[in-house]
Every structure is written in structure tokens, then in C-alpha cells.
Amino acid sequence: MKHPGRFVLILCLLALAMPAGAQTITLQIGAAVPANSPWDLGLRKIAAEWSRISGGAVRLNFPKSMANASQEDIIQKMKFSLDGALLETAGLSFIDKNIMLLSMPSVVHDEREFAAAVSAAEPLLRKSIGERYEIITVAQGGWIRFFSNKALVVPSDLVNARIGSSQSQEILTKQLQALGMRVVKSDVSTMLLHFNSNAIDVAYTSPLLVATMWSQYKRSVSHMSAFRIAPFFGAIIINRKSWDRVPDKFKPALLEAADRIAAEIAQEALKLENQAIETMKREGLSVPTLGPADQAAWDELFMGQRMEKLLADWYAPEWMSAVLGAVQKVKASAP
């Protein structure tokens, strides 16, 4: 080439002349989810849809180094190398503790109540964290249940039981202690070890998680409560500075796609959860039936007058009013 310098100059001028919208924006999203789970597949689908909608201008990348990271670690890395994250309830509570209200036992009972609670909570969450983060979507991932080495039929079965509870979920831990349970610091990474070493009698987690390691859990876990404690859910959030890099013309369609796929994630997770429970039951897990009187007893335990007063001390009044009010409207409209 006779004039390489001239060629480089032309390329530079062409790059400067390109519109900003033509530049590719790759957002690094931290997500600690099992491979091929509804969350994993859903995230990949959102990434594909965002690329299609933006003509390749907006891409999502999920660093493999985050696959087994703790929620605290993911949030910490959002200050440096990550643009956003899929956070589950515990992670979201580090950003605003009030979101834990939706995961407190007996606050939400079914999918309709969960949808109403999220609709009521989202504006409050946006007001609280909107300057720092954009909330992309919220999705349910099934339900949290009690797992135990003994029968859990009525609430009194929990009194004096040693229950594993994450240190990060301080408010829930206080609630369990107030109900007369002995709390042992435990989380997903140590729960199996604590059951096998007889350090705990009860733990609360997702049936999907237990099912993935049922061959090991069934040595020390024999029962699951029919009572659904609370919804398990997560949210995709993106740093405000990173979201501001995304061209405005794409944002409405990107958010709509994320919400649509989040609904698909929820449906798939609930279906797989039911299948997982049936599989574990065939392999020895005992799940007692839950009658109306049993449900009422659990609700009284966790949301009776005394406990509601404690919740009012822990959560902001506007959250209590909005979330509990929305759930109550759904109950009132039920046939």
C-alpha cells in the first residue's frame, strides 16, 4: 500500500462520522444461576431479544466468573466491573431492605397476590434506588418451603426447632427468633452440611434447589411443608450510568421484551418446581396435606396481630400500606 497513513486517517474519519446509535454497547451482567435453569435460559433469551431489537447495538454478556458468586460479591462488583445483575431477594435487600417484605412468610400466598404486591412495590423501589439503578424486570422463580428431618404439619412443630437462616436476612431471622425458634447461621452453601451433621432440624429454600441435590439431601431430609412460605423471586437491575449509555429509542422495546420473558421464566419455574416435588415424593419425601385450618394456623403464626406489629417496626409505613393493601384487594376480589 502506497499511503498507509492516508488509509488510517480515512478509517478514523469514518469512525468519527458514524452515529452514536451504531456503536455496540455490551453490558456485563452478573448472575449466579444454575446452568440450564429457567433463570439461565431466560437470561439468554433476553440477551438474544435485546440484540435483535437493537440490531446488535445492545448486547448482554454474563461473565462465567459470577456463576457461583454470592449476592454481596455481585453487588460489590457492580461498583467496578459489572454493569448490572440478576439479584434474588437477599441481594435486593442489600440495596433496599423493604423489598424483603414481599418475602416474609404469609404476606403473599399465590401468583395473583405476588403480581399485585410487585406492582405496588415497584414504584417505591424505583423512588428509593432510581438514581443508582434501572429496574429492568422482576420475575418469580417458584416458592420457598420448609424442609426438615421431622414432620411439619402444624406451626407448633417449629417451636424450639433449630432452623438454618442466612445471616444476610436479618429481619427474617428476628422474626423466626420471635416465634420461639433457635436460629443457626446457615445459607445455601452450608445447608446440606448442617443437615448431615445434625446441626439444624429445619431450613427454608426452593424445592428446585433441593431437587438438584436430592440424592444427597434425602439422607437427612425427610419432610417438606405443604405450606408455601413466600415467593422466591429476583430482579434484573442495571447501573444508572450503564443504562444511560443505551439509546433511548430502544429502551421501551427492551423493557417490554424483558417483562415478557420474565413472565415465561415464572411459568417455567413453577412447572419445574411441581415436577421436582413429585419426583422427590416418589423417592421418599413426605409432604403432608394442607387443609384450610392448617393454612389459617400458619398465617396466624406469621401474620397475626403480634407479628404484624413487628413488621411495622421493621418496614417503612409506605411499603406496609402499599404492599399489604394491594394483597388485601386481591383477596377481597377472590370468588
C-alpha positions in Angstrom: 0.0 0.0 0.0 1.5 3.3 -1.1 -0.1 5.6 1.5 -0.9 3.6 4.7 -1.1 6.8 6.8 -3.8 8.1 4.5 -5.7 4.9 4.8 -5.7 5.0 8.6 -6.8 8.6 8.5 -9.8 7.8 6.3 -10.8 5.0 8.8 -10.6 7.4 11.7 -12.7 9.9 9.9 -15.3 7.3 9.1 -15.4 6.2 12.7 -16.0 9.7 13.9 -18.7 10.2 11.3 -20.7 7.1 12.5 -23.8 7.9 14.6 -23.6 7.0 18.3 -26.5 4.6 17.9 -24.4 2.5 15.6 -21.9 1.7 18.3 -22.2 -1.6 20.1 -22.9 -1.5 23.8 -22.1 -4.6 25.7 -23.4 -4.8 29.2 -21.8 -7.1 31.7 -24.5 -8.7 33.9 -23.6 -10.8 37.0 -25.9 -13.8 37.5 -25.4 -16.7 39.9 -27.8 -19.2 38.4 -27.6 -22.9 37.8 -26.8 -23.8 34.1 -29.9 -24.6 32.0 -32.2 -23.5 34.8 -35.3 -21.3 33.9 -33.3 -18.3 35.0 -30.3 -19.2 32.9 -32.3 -19.9 29.8 -34.4 -16.8 30.4 -31.4 -14.6 30.6 -30.0 -16.0 27.4 -33.4 -15.3 25.7 -33.5 -11.7 27.0 -29.9 -11.3 25.6 -31.0 -12.6 22.2 -34.1 -10.4 22.1 -32.2 -7.3 23.1 -29.7 -7.9 20.3 -32.5 -8.5 17.8 -34.5 -5.4 18.8 -31.4 -3.1 18.7 -30.0 -4.6 15.6 -26.9 -5.8 17.5 -26.4 -2.4 19.2 -27.2 -3.6 22.7 -25.7 -6.9 23.9 -25.7 -8.6 27.2 -22.8 -10.7 28.5 -22.9 -13.0 31.6 -19.4 -13.4 33.0 -18.8 -17.1 34.0 -16.8 -15.9 37.0 -20.1 -14.8 38.6 -21.8 -18.2 38.2 -21.1 -19.1 41.8 -20.7 -15.7 43.3 -22.5 -14.6 46.4 -25.1 -11.8 46.2 -22.8 -9.5 48.2 -19.9 -10.2 45.8 -22.1 -9.4 42.8 -23.3 -6.1 44.3 -19.7 -5.2 45.2 -18.6 -5.9 41.6 -21.4 -3.7 40.2 -19.3 -0.8 41.6 -16.4 -1.7 39.4 -16.6 -4.2 36.6 -20.3 -5.2 36.2 -23.0 -3.1 34.6 -25.9 -4.9 36.2 -27.0 -8.1 37.8 -29.8 -10.6 38.4 -30.3 -10.4 42.1 -32.6 -12.6 44.2 -34.4 -11.5 47.3 -31.4 -11.5 49.6 -29.4 -9.5 47.2 -32.1 -6.9 46.6 -32.4 -6.5 50.3 -28.8 -5.2 50.5 -30.0 -2.3 48.2 -33.3 -1.7 49.9 -34.3 -3.8 52.9 -38.0 -3.0 52.3 -38.1 -5.4 49.4 -37.9 -8.3 51.9 -41.5 -7.5 52.9 -42.6 -9.5 49.8 -40.6 -12.5 51.1 -41.8 -12.5 54.6 -43.9 -15.6 55.5 -47.7 -15.4 54.7 -47.5 -11.9 53.2 -48.1 -13.4 49.7 -50.0 -16.6 49.1 -50.3 -17.1 45.3 -49.3 -15.8 41.9 -52.1 -13.2 41.7 -51.1 -11.7 45.1 -47.5 -11.7 44.1 -48.2 -9.8 40.9 -50.2 -7.2 42.9 -47.5 -6.9 45.5 -44.8 -6.3 42.9 -46.9 -3.7 41.1 -47.4 -1.9 44.4 -43.7 -2.2 45.4 -42.0 -1.3 42.1 -42.8 2.5 42.3 -41.5 2.6 45.8 -38.3 0.7 44.9 -37.8 3.0 41.8 -38.1 6.0 44.1 -35.6 4.6 46.5 -32.9 3.3 44.1 -33.8 5.1 40.8 -30.8 7.4 40.9 -28.4 4.5 41.1 -30.2 1.7 39.2 -32.7 1.0 36.5 -35.1 -1.9 37.4 -35.4 -3.9 34.2 -37.8 -6.6 35.3 -39.0 -8.7 38.2 -39.7 -12.4 37.9 -41.0 -15.1 40.3 -39.0 -18.3 40.5 -41.3 -20.5 42.5 -42.0 -20.8 46.2 -40.0 -21.2 49.4 -40.8 -24.2 51.6 -39.7 -25.6 54.9 -37.5 -28.7 54.6 -37.0 -30.8 57.8 -35.8 -34.0 59.3 -39.2 -34.4 61.0 -42.9 -33.9 60.2 -44.0 -30.2 59.8 -47.8 -30.4 59.9 -48.8 -27.6 62.3 -46.9 -24.4 63.3 -46.2 -25.8 66.8 -43.8 -28.3 65.1 -41.4 -25.4 64.6 -41.2 -24.3 68.3 -37.7 -24.9 69.7 -36.6 -26.3 66.3 -33.1 -25.4 65.2 -33.7 -23.6 61.9 -31.0 -22.6 59.4 -31.2 -18.9 58.4 -28.9 -16.7 56.4 -27.1 -14.0 58.2 -27.9 -11.6 55.4 -31.7 -12.0 56.1 -31.6 -10.2 59.4 -35.2 -9.3 59.6 -36.4 -12.8 58.8 -34.0 -14.2 61.4 -35.5 -11.8 64.0 -39.0 -13.0 63.1 -38.0 -16.6 63.5 -36.5 -15.9 66.9 -39.6 -14.0 68.0 -41.6 -17.2 67.1 -39.6 -19.3 69.5 -37.2 -21.0 67.0 -33.5 -21.5 67.6 -31.7 -19.9 64.7 -28.4 -21.3 63.3 -26.5 -19.3 60.8 -26.8 -21.2 57.6 -27.2 -20.5 53.9 -27.5 -22.4 50.6 -23.8 -23.2 50.6 -23.8 -24.8 54.1 -27.4 -26.1 54.4 -26.6 -29.6 53.2 -23.6 -29.9 55.6 -25.7 -28.6 58.5 -28.4 -31.2 57.9 -26.0 -34.0 57.5 -24.1 -33.1 60.7 -27.4 -32.7 62.6 -26.7 -29.0 63.3 -30.2 -28.0 62.1 -33.7 -29.5 62.1 -35.3 -27.2 59.6 -34.3 -24.9 56.7 -36.3 -22.9 54.2 -35.4 -22.9 50.5 -36.6 -23.6 47.0 -37.7 -27.1 46.1 -35.9 -26.7 42.8 -32.6 -26.2 44.7 -33.2 -29.3 46.9 -34.2 -31.4 43.9 -30.9 -30.7 42.1 -29.1 -32.5 45.0 -31.9 -34.7 46.3 -29.6 -37.8 46.2 -27.6 -36.2 49.0 -30.4 -34.3 50.8 -32.6 -37.4 51.2 -30.1 -38.9 53.7 -31.0 -36.3 56.3 -34.2 -34.5 55.0 -37.4 -36.4 55.1 -40.2 -33.8 55.1 -41.3 -30.7 53.3 -44.1 -28.4 54.4 -47.2 -28.2 52.2 -47.4 -24.6 53.4 -45.7 -22.2 50.9 -43.7 -19.7 53.0 -43.2 -17.0 50.5 -42.4 -16.4 46.8 -38.9 -16.8 45.6 -38.1 -14.0 43.1 -35.4 -11.9 41.5 -34.9 -8.8 39.5 -32.6 -7.6 36.8 -31.1 -4.2 37.6 -28.6 -2.1 35.7 -26.4 0.7 36.9 -27.8 4.1 36.0 -24.7 5.2 34.2 -24.6 2.0 32.2 -28.4 2.2 31.3 -27.9 5.8 30.2 -25.5 4.5 27.5 -28.4 2.6 25.9 -30.1 4.7 23.2 -33.5 5.9 24.3 -35.1 4.8 21.1 -34.6 1.1 22.1 -35.5 1.3 25.8 -39.3 0.8 25.6 -39.0 -2.3 23.4 -36.1 -3.7 25.5 -38.1 -3.4 28.8 -41.2 -4.9 27.2 -39.2 -7.9 26.0 -37.6 -8.3 29.5 -41.1 -8.3 31.1 -42.5 -10.8 28.6 -39.6 -13.2 29.1 -39.7 -12.8 32.9 -43.3 -14.0 32.8 -42.2 -17.0 30.8 -39.4 -17.7 33.4 -42.0 -17.7 36.2 -44.3 -20.1 34.3 -41.5 -22.5 33.6 -40.1 -22.3 37.1 -43.4 -23.1 38.7 -43.9 -26.0 36.3 -40.5 -27.4 37.1 -41.0 -26.9 40.8 -44.1 -29.0 40.8 -42.4 -31.7 38.8 -39.4 -31.7 41.2 -41.7 -32.1 44.2 -43.4 -35.1 42.6 -40.1 -36.7 41.8 -38.8 -36.2 45.4 -42.1 -37.6 46.8 -41.6 -40.7 44.7 -38.1 -41.0 46.2 -39.2 -40.7 49.8 -40.0 -37.1 50.6 -43.1 -36.7 52.8 -45.4 -33.8 52.2 -48.5 -33.6 54.5 -51.7 -32.2 53.1 -52.6 -28.6 53.9 -56.2 -28.0 55.0 -57.9 -24.6 55.4 -57.5 -24.8 59.2 -53.7 -25.6 58.8 -53.3 -22.6 56.4 -55.1 -20.3 58.8 -52.8 -21.5 61.7 -49.7 -20.8 59.7 -51.0 -17.4 58.7 -51.8 -16.6 62.3 -48.3 -17.6 63.3 -46.6 -15.4 60.8 -49.1 -12.6 60.2 -51.1 -12.4 63.4 -51.5 -9.2 65.3 -48.3 -9.5 67.3 -46.2 -10.3 64.2 -47.8 -7.5 62.1 -46.7 -5.0 64.7 -43.2 -6.3 64.4 -43.3 -6.0 60.6 -44.5 -2.4 61.1 -41.4 -1.7 63.1 -39.1 -3.2 60.5 -40.5 -1.9 57.3 -41.3 1.6 56.1 -45.0 2.6 56.5 -45.5 3.4 52.8 -44.3 -0.1 52.0 -46.5 -1.8 54.5 -49.5 0.2 53.3 -48.9 -0.3 49.6 -48.0 -4.0 49.6 -50.4 -5.3 52.2 -53.2 -3.1 50.7 -52.6 -4.5 47.2 -52.6 -8.1 48.5 -55.8 -7.4 50.5 -57.6 -6.1 47.4 -56.7 -9.4 45.6 -58.1 -11.4 48.5 -61.3 -9.3 48.5 -61.9 -9.9 44.8 -61.4 -13.7 45.0 -64.6 -15.7 44.4 
